[in-house]
Amino acid sequence: MKLKNIFLAVFAAGAALVGCNPENGLESDSFEVSAKPEVTIEKAGGSYSFTVESSFDWNIRGVEDAADWLDVTVDGQSITSKSDVIKGASKAHEVEISALANTDKDRSVTLTLFADIKHQVTVKVTQPGDLGDGVITTTVADLIANPSTDATYRLSGTVSGFNSSYCSFDLTDATGAIYVYSMEAESKAKYQNVIKNGGTITITGKYKFYEQKSQHEIVDAVVEEYTPAEGGDPDKATDATVAEFIQKADVVGYYRLSGKVSGFNDKYFSFDLTDDTGSIYVYSVEDASKTAWAGKVQNGYNVVIRGQYAYYAAKSQHEVVNAIIDSVEEAAPEELGATGVVVAVSTAGFLVKTAEGISYVFDKEAVAKVKLGDNVTVTGEKSVYNGVTEIVNASVTVNSSGNEVVHPAVTALDAAAFDAYETLFGYVKFSGKLTKSGNYYNVKVKDAARTGSLSNPVSVQEALVDKWVDVTGYFVGISGSSYFNVITTDLALSADQHEGEEEEEEADATVGENEVGFELTNAEIIASLSTSSATGDVYADWTFTSAAGNWTGNVDTKKTITYAQFRNNRSSHLKSPVYEKNVKRIVLRFQEQTSSRTVHAVPVSVIPNLPTQKDDNYNKTAHSDLFQDSFGSVQSGNKEECTKVIKVTGETKEFALLALDGAVYLNSILVICEK
């Protein structure tokens, strides 16, 4: 629909004759447009006409933006580009804009009729479509039942658990709740200090499933409407004790709490606040208070805050959120003492059995002064960490040594009892597989959601690692989301080693009699990387030459050539050769430099659908659909070299390896196939 050259020639000739002379009926600087500023064309299609009288040459800007649906003509000739210049003339030009029926989403464009900076008029043209704005208005329950990572959803509900730093919150409607993880930048800037718990909100955003927490989320949310709840005014805060605050569980109103600080984390500005009625975790503090009180909050100090209530279900934890700090006062630490027999020792502290119960001394220097069976008198300062009262900065006097160590009757915990146990300093016994992650020893209890954690053990026989063990000791609280901390009194090899399970797992890493193995060795990885001139590239397409078949993929080669690194950003992956027989297992040797990552073996058909560096903040985790047809997955090590085995489910002769959560460092890959 280009403007014909002859049409332009006529205009040019006319302009040459008429120019901007008032004799042609127009003022020398006339530009008059009869159009309305906003024009709507019906969904079924239609047109709108207006006139332009101009003594100037002019054009129409914006027509390129709507070339696929809007037709613009001047005096019957099509205009498709701002380079189509209409010459100034003595007569009015007839402009018509038209569109056919719209079976798609609503659409709009702003046309600018432009002569010069002083003479321009904008006309916004909109046309509704059968699909409306393309956003699916739904409930939380319907979204979770039928999610799509491609669609955009509109949800309305009540705000709770609002985090002003991240603008994240739980949105709850009549059908359920969903976590709004991230907010689009413009909405975040506008609403960061406006949104409060209890307010009602309407948002649009994309769906994501966060596998690590099995959590449904909305990401990149845009706030369409927000109405604050009555009572959510920090200037009208109600005085309350910690116990009253927890009992009210009011997520809307602000309450004023006073108490002592412990467990202060200066990175996140979080801490425990304790008064005479109990303790509560202050999870988030508003940015203005962080700035005002930076470097002035310390353990043992008294604070007055105003904040709202939230309940963190994953930790079964009551919290204060959106806190405003009103005052901070230095206070003499509360003294605490205990006299009794030392019944359990770790490298960081020890337990004293007193006439009243158990006292926990958390002081590495004091540990060196005691041993099991010592009768001691301890004095120090009271501290509360993760809800556990501790004696810190302790002075110890040993009254006698060699006393009998008597433990209470032990409580045996199966998986269900292990997950439900809450008796602080209770004496327990449970069984599970002992694992080592850096300096931490954890115990995987079969069928339990929690993980056992040996709290700063004095010594652990390395021979017990990766074996099933019986753990006996004192429960000293939950840390993180689910770590069941125990100061051990006994750690022994379990009679039940789950032989079948362990033998099968260990055998998986080797090639069996009726199997054949194909390996990409570390030496072959180094040789392939070092012989290429592209070793300085970051995430380059690569081929690893192997005697057992060549691998291809997109890997990072900037930092080192001693291993292949791929990760969850861009289109990073490794693709296997095509094998003659079906793959049974994939043995991966990791050289980890970060925390553990999840690696999936997936069909190679996934590769063209991998996100680019501009997608999802460079992150593949939002594309959970990539892993729906996974052949199998495994977690790499935690800052340590290790071997892990992916057991392939289903039939495949070719696959790709994808990372989830971050960078993965591979020394070698052994693929075990049917013989």
BAZADO-237862 format. One record per residue (C-alpha): residue in one letter; x, y, z. Coordinates in steps of 0.05 Angstrom, whole numbers, plus 5000, padded with zeros to 4 digits. Each point is the difference from the previous one (the first is absolute). Layout:
BEGIN
AXYZ;...
END
This chain:
BEGIN
M500050005000;K505850484984;L498450714979;K500950034925;N505550434972;I495250374955;F496050215061;L506250295033;A501950354935;V493250344997;F500650235072;A507150254986;A497850384939;G494250305038;A504550215056;A504850334951;L494450424972;V496350155064;G505449995053;C497950325066;N497150634968;P493850275036;E497050114930;N498449254995;G494950065056;L504349755058;E503950395050;S507649954991;D500849535061;S493349645001;F499349285027;E492949785018;V497849285014;S492649845010;A501349315033;K498149825071;P505949855045;E497549295013;V496549574948;T497049315009;I498649534942;E494949465014;K502149285012;A496349804936;G504150504960;G498750704974;S503150674982;Y500750715024;S501250624956;F502550705014;T503350584964;V506850345003;E501050714975;S507450184998;S504450514968;F506049575021;D502649344972;W497949465050;N500249255012;I496649485044;R504449675052;G498249335031;V496849684939;E505749484998;D498249775071;A493049794976;A501549794929;D497349305012;W493050235019;L498750744985;D499250314931;V501350754995;T498550404937;V500750734980;D495450214944;G499049274983;Q507549824997;S503149525051;I505050265051;T504649465029;S506150395025;K501950665030;S504450104939;D493650104959;V499850765001;I493650374985;K501350694972;G496750625028;A494250234957;S494250494995;K494749465008;A498249555058;H502549284995;E495349435015;V503049495048;E496849325012;I502249465049;S496849314997;A500849305027;L496949324986;A496749575055;N504649855059;T499849285022;D506350075042;K501950435061;D498250735010;R504750444960;S501850734996;V504850494968;T501450745007;L500550374933;T503550674999;L498350484944;F506550394998;A502150634964;D505250255048;I501350025075;K494950565008;H494849714954;Q498149285017;V493749645022;T499449305030;V494249534988;K499549365041;V496549454962;T497549385038;Q496249394978;P497349485049;G500949264982;D496749345014;L505649825049;G499650665039;D506650215030;G502649294994;V500349915075;I496449415031;T495850215060;T499949415047;T499949765072;V505949725037;A497149305001;D498550004925;L507050264984;I503549475042;A495549454970;N501650204927;P506350424998;S503750254939;T506750354998;D498250344935;A493550355022;T499250645040;Y495149965058;R495950505039;L498749855073;S496650395056;G500549875074;T502750215068;V507350155015;S503649655057;G507349875018;F502050634961;N507550114994;S501350724984;S507349884979;Y498249504946;C492650204989;S498249265008;F493749765036;D494649475004;L493750154960;T493849655029;D493149964969;A494049575018;T503149394967;G507150005027;A506650365003;I506050104953;Y506850325011;V501450634960;Y507649944995;S502050604959;M497050654977;E501350384935;A504650595011;E495050564988;S494949695047;K505349875052;A502250734999;K492950245006;Y497349525052;Q506149795042;N498250475057;V492549984988;I497949275004;K498549745069;N497449345027;G492549944997;G499250444939;T496349754939;I503849974934;T499149834927;I506249784962;T502049714933;G506149554992;K503149364975;Y499649325035;K506149635025;F500949365040;Y505950025048;E502349275004;Q504550075061;K494150205043;S494549674958;Q497050704999;H495250334951;E502150724986;I498250624960;V506050374972;D500950704968;A493450225029;V496850654978;V495450345050;E493550224967;E496250205063;Y501550045074;T495450195058;P503050055070;A496449665057;E497150405056;G504549985061;G506549904963;D502850665024;P506749995037;D498350665033;K494249665035;A504049425028;T497149625060;D504549845059;A500649245011;T504449485032;V503149454957;A494849515026;E494350474985;F502850144931;I500349264983;Q493249865029;K496750554958;A503549784937;D497450634966;V503450074932;V497050694988;G501150435061;Y506550275026;Y502349845071;R505350305044;L504649495033;S505750115049;G505449515018;K507249774998;V503949844936;S503549334989;G502449624939;F501050654962;N501849914926;D502950654974;K499849764928;Y492449935000;F498650445061;S495949435031;F500049805073;D496149675057;L496250475046;T498749745070;D495650275056;D497349705064;T494649624961;G504149684945;S504350094938;I498450154928;Y504250054937;V500450704967;Y500749784928;S499950654961;V501550735018;E498050574954;D505850314962;A499350685033;S501049685069;K505949594974;T503450644978;A498350385063;W502349465048;A505849694961;G505649815049;K495750175060;V496449345012;Q503749475039;N498449375039;G497850165070;Y497350694982;N492850205014;V495850214940;V493050284988;I497149824932;R493450054963;G498349444951;Q494949524972;Y498949265012;A501749444952;Y500349245007;Y505449634962;A497149304991;A506449674975;K503250135069;S493650015040;Q502550685021;H496550645024;E503350634972;V500050755001;V500250304930;N500650714972;A502950225067;I501450735016;I505250105055;D498150565047;S505749965051;V506249605017;E503150025069;E506349675025;A498449545058;A504149605049;P499849274978;E495549555040;E504149535042;L498649265000;G503149435039;A499849255010;T503149485045;G499949264983;V503449434963;V502350064928;V496149464962;A501650174927;V505550384965;S501050294930;T505650424972;A495850635009;G496649875067;F497549515052;L493849815039;V499650035075;K494949585037;T497450415059;A494749905053;E495250404955;G501649654934;I505150124945;S504050644988;Y503650124934;V506850345003;F501950254930;D507250235007;K505949704963;E505250245050;A496149715058;V499749314967;A507549935008;K499250045075;V495149435011;K499049264985;L494449515009;G498449865072;D502650665026;N495750345052;V500450744980;T497450685019;V499050444940;T498350744998;G499150424938;E495350414958;K493249774975;S499149944925;V494349724959;Y501549704932;N494849664956;G495550015061;V505149625043;T502650335064;E507549975006;I505450235049;V505450384963;N506450365020;A500349485055;S504649935061;V500849285023;T502149715067;V501149255003;N497549765068;S501849264991;S501549504946;G498449274985;N492650055020;E495249494971;V496650244936;V492749815004;H495550124940;P492449985002;A496249444966;V501250064925;T494250144953;A500549594936;L497650394939;D497349714936;A499150454939;A493350285022;A502250135072;F506550304975;D496250514958;A495350175058;Y505050035058;E500550665038;T502549855071;L506150445009;F505949635031;G496149354996;Y504349374996;V498749654934;K502249444954;F498949944925;S503149664940;G501950224930;K505550064948;L505950435022;T502450494948;K505550535001;S499350684967;G506250435011;N500850025076;Y492849795013;Y497649305017;N492749874984;V495649395008;K494749844948;V494349665037;K496149564952;D492950274984;A501150625044;A499450724977;R505150255050;T507549874997;G504049815061;S506150435013;L505749845047;S501250655038;N507550144999;P502049285016;V506649895036;S502049444954;V496849564946;Q503149374971;E500650124926;A498549274988;L492950145022;V498850514945;D495049744948;K498049455048;W493649915040;V501250215072;D496350035066;V500350705031;T498850115074;G500250685033;Y496650635023;F495450404954;V502350734998;G495050304952;I498350094926;S504350434954;G498950204929;S493549744974;S500649285025;Y506749825033;F498949605064;N506150175042;V502849505050;I506050015047;T501949274996;T501749545057;D500649394955;L500949894926;A500549284976;L499249584938;S492749784994;A498449264999;D495450144941;Q504450244942;H494549974948;E504549534963;G495949934937;E499450754990;E507350145013;E502749434957;E495750224941;E502250725007;E507449835005;A499649524941;D496850544957;A506650364992;T503449414967;V499149644933;G496749325011;E501249354962;N494150104953;E501450744990;V504850444960;G502950675021;F501750624959;E504250525036;L501850734987;T506150045045;N502950605036;A506249944957;E495850044937;I496350615027;I506650355014;A502949814932;S493850254963;L499950675036;S507550134998;T500749884925;S494850524981;S501250734988;A493350175031;T502049845072;G498850725019;D492749984979;V494449975051;Y494649484985;A502349824930;D497449434958;W504849435010;T502049304978;F503649525047;T503849484961;S499549325033;A502249304982;A493049775019;G496350524959;N500050764997;W495950455046;T497450684979;G497150575039;N500450725025;V505150075057;D503950535037;T507549984985;K502250675030;K502749795068;T503249324991;I501349434952;T500249455053;Y492649844996;A493750164959;Q495450515032;F492850094981;R494450345037;N492850235002;N500750644960;R499750134926;S499749364958;S505449625038;H499849244995;L503849374981;K497449524947;S502149274997;P501949604939;V494849534972;Y501049305030;E498349344967;K496449735061;N495550325052;V503350395056;K499249715070;R504150475044;I504150634995;V505950065049;L502250725011;R506550195035;F499250705029;Q505350495021;E495550475039;Q502050715019;T493250225024;S494149695036;S496549394971;R496150074935;T494849574966;V501849704933;H494749714954;A500749524941;V494750214950;P498149874927;V504250394951;S493650304972;V500250475060;I506250364975;P496750464949;N495250235055;L505450205050;P499450735023;T504650544974;Q504150455044;K494250505001;D494949505026;D498049955073;N505950395026;Y504749514965;N496749445040;K497649334975;T496549825065;A493750374977;H499349504943;S497849415041;D496849704938;L507049864973;F500749455053;Q493249674994;D502649454954;S506649925038;F503349314994;G502750115071;S503750505044;V505150045055;Q503050525047;S507450164994;G504750075059;N500350575050;K506950334989;E503349324994;E501749514946;C495149434995;T497049474954;K492549994989;V495749544958;I493950174959;K495649394991;V496750084933;T492649854998;G497049854932;E503549844936;T505150474968;K506249954957;E501550755004;F499050535053;A502150695024;L502450215068;L497050645030;A501750345065;L495050285049;D501750545053;G506950204975;A506949794975;V502049274994;Y507249784992;L501149324967;N506449605001;S497449414960;I493849664974;L499049244996;V493949764962;I498049285014;C495749664947;E496949334987;K505049524969;
END
